[in-house]
């Protein structure tokens, strides 16, 4: 079963994504900021991280950089959720280390399509 870590400072968003993914037979965990997420990545070893871009303590890009800096975590796929212009074209040029970028607000279909496009 694919493990997905959901990282967002909004509890309602975390819960909504978690419920959706559990209905699709994904194993999920969640964190409210990048620092807590990094600890979970190290302990729980998810296959995919879905992270909000703007969060307190450690934002999505800082979390992404921390994960990419550790060779043992090279397998972890990373999806950014952000209110970025032109992000509906896939991975934004300003986010080259991500595997996908989804513009907020997004639909169930967009999230599942992004996961399938990265092999999850």
PEZIKA-V231943 format. One record per residue. OMEGA is omega in whole degrees, -180 to 180 (* if undefined). NEAR is the number of other ideal C-beta (glycine too) atoms within 8 Angstrom. D_FIRST is the distance of its C-alpha to the first C-alpha in Angstrom with 1 decimal. Layout:
BEGIN
((OMEGA,NEAR,D_FIRST) (OMEGA,NEAR,D_FIRST))
END
This chain:
BEGIN
((180,5,0.0) (179,8,3.8) (-179,13,6.4) (175,16,9.6) (-180,16,13.0) (-176,14,15.7) (179,18,19.2) (180,13,22.3) (177,7,25.5) (-178,7,25.7) (-180,6,24.0) (178,6,24.1) (178,9,22.3) (-178,13,19.5) (-180,9,19.2) (-180,8,19.5) (180,14,16.7) (179,11,14.4) (179,8,15.5) (-177,10,15.1) (177,11,11.5) (176,10,10.6) (179,6,12.6) (177,7,10.5) (171,5,7.4) (174,12,6.2) (-174,8,6.4) (169,12,9.9) (-179,11,13.0) (178,12,16.4) (-176,12,19.7) (177,10,23.1) (-176,12,24.4) (180,16,23.7) (178,8,25.0) (180,10,22.6) (-180,15,19.7) (177,12,20.8) (178,9,20.9) (178,12,17.3) (-179,14,16.2) (-177,7,18.2) (-170,6,16.9) (178,9,13.3) (178,6,12.4) (175,12,10.4) (-176,9,9.5) (170,15,11.6) (173,16,14.6) (-172,11,16.3) (170,17,19.8) (179,13,23.1) (-175,12,25.9) (179,6,28.6) (176,15,28.0) (177,4,30.2) (178,6,30.2) (-178,11,28.0) (-177,9,27.3) (179,15,24.5) (177,9,26.4) (176,9,27.2) (178,15,23.6) (180,15,22.7) (180,9,25.6) (179,11,24.7) (-179,13,21.2) (180,10,22.8) (-178,5,25.5) (-178,7,23.3) (180,4,22.7) (-179,4,19.8) (-178,9,17.9) (-178,6,18.7) (-175,5,15.1) (176,11,14.4) (-174,12,14.8) (177,13,17.2) (177,16,18.2) (172,16,21.5) (-175,12,22.7) (173,15,26.4) (-177,5,29.6) (174,11,30.8) (177,3,33.3) (-179,6,32.2) (178,10,28.5) (178,5,27.8) (-179,5,28.5) (-179,6,25.2) (-180,9,25.1) (-179,13,28.4) (179,5,30.8) (-178,5,31.2) (-171,13,27.5) (-178,6,27.2) (178,7,24.4) (175,12,21.9) (177,7,19.6) (177,12,20.5) (-180,13,22.8) (179,13,22.9) (172,10,26.2) (-8,7,26.5) (-178,4,26.9) (179,8,24.1) (175,6,22.8) (-179,6,19.5) (180,6,20.0) (180,9,20.6) (-179,13,17.5) (177,9,15.2) (178,8,17.5) (179,11,17.3) (179,12,13.5) (-179,8,13.8) (178,7,16.8) (176,11,15.1) (-179,5,12.5) (*,10,9.5))
END
